[in-house]
């Protein structure tokens, strides 16, 4: 059993690793269309590799966690596996698409040694502004029956990224502007120090290097795309490779898990719309502000700001203030 969607060791005996898979064209979609299942193992390499791609070496992922002292994977560890689940049906290295929205529900940590089944389905397809969009719903369930995460994502299946990379998306409902409300005030390092409406979480600064983006975007499985190959990125109208939206999503997940701690792993929620692309080596900053606290939960607005001051991602999040049992 391998740790990823595909086992790259097949390359020693298989000529075409994507033989028999469909062309990733909007016209080839079937709605509904089953994706997976695929079974993966949460091993030490998978956890440490994700820590490298995000620059997030929190001790819960390298040593003991509050969940019975067991090592756990990052909250968004399986996010890209779920996003890429469609490549069990469509040829991954022929995809030149853009992730436009990601939503995940965090139900339980992924423990070191877990055997997890990933399964999904394309549930909707539509055209907007000359682009073909497809909606996927998927989940990751551990061998003992624990549901780890649920995913709902929206993707432009094939496009010319350079042509639409800077135009942003249509205005989301209850628009997140990235501006702090009147009365905003800084919160402490963690939720244990208090959470109030208008509270601003400590910002998280990142610079995703090409090496990090390439590894995150499956170069280890011999997949080539606009995130890990300069020639493919330039053929798509980009100057250099861009950071996956899902990798930005994981930065926001880190921001939230560092503040809310174990509670976020067992009841957190994060929904993000990707507005503009981020180039590799471009500094970004993740931010969040609490909009409401009620019934033992905090509601937040979240966003990622690029080096030029523009928003690359914006959305909403929620977390319980105390951990539920797992």
Secondary structure, 3 states (H helix, E strand, C coil): CCCCCCCHHHHHCCCCCCCCCECCCHHHCCCCEEEEEEEEECCHHHHHHHHHHHCCCCHHHHCCCCCCCCCECCCCCCHHHHHHHHHHCECHHHCECEEEEEEEEECCCCECCCEEEEEEEEEEEEEECCEEEEEEEEEEEECCCCEEEEEEEEEECECCHHHHCCCCCCCCCCCCCCCCCCCCEECCCCHHHCCCCCEECCCEEEECCHHHHHHHCCHHHCCCCCCCCHHHHHHCCCCCCECCHHHHHHHHHHHHHHHHCHHHHCCEEEEEEECCCCECCCEEEEEEEEEEEECCEEEEEEEEEECCCCEEEEEEEEEECCCCCC
